[in-house]
Amino acid sequence: MPNFALRSLVFTLLFASTALAQAPGNRAYVGEDVYVASGQLVHNAMCVFCSVQVEGDVTGRVIVLFGSLNVTGQVGKGATVIGGNAVVDSQARIGGDTTVLGGNAVYESDESFGGSAYVLGGHLSHVPLAHGQVSAHPRLSLSPLFSVLLGVLVLVLLSALFVPQVRRRIAVSQSS
């Protein structure tokens, strides 16, 4: 999962720089919401400091930085939301993997995701599966508490690496 999240972040940053050129069929805005109306066809949608509303069809990816994603239509390849929330309607479909970093994801049916759903730093909420059904793809949610505890653990491990070096320097200084 960390490898997937890192790849998503790198892809997002690379896509952000190229998408702002507004290639034909793409929608990319900064500070202005992206709206794909019912019956419209868009290749990729990207938004920074705003939201994306998909009622039509996006054949590629949807990337949202510091905003929200609402899907009632179709997204072909996948969706990434960083610093916001994702809401997927029961009739909507996201064909690829969905990643939400620093926000929440809500979906009404398991068929809404064609790939895996990952939420880091938030909650993944859904309607329970019918009796006897099993999810075909993983659904993973790491709560904010887990993220904070992971950060504290990393800080403790880093401090453990540097504290012995400081003590050795002090001991050497005192003997001189």
Secondary structure, DSSP 8 states (H G I E B T S, - for coil): -HHHHHHHHHHHHHHHHHHTT--TT-EEEESS-EEE-TT-EES-EEEESS-EEESSEESSEEEEESS-EEESSEESSEEEEESS-EEE-TT-EE-S-EEEESS-EEES-GGGBSS-EEEESS-EEE----TT---SS-EEEE-HHHHHHHHHHHHHHHHHHHHHHHHHHHHHHHH-
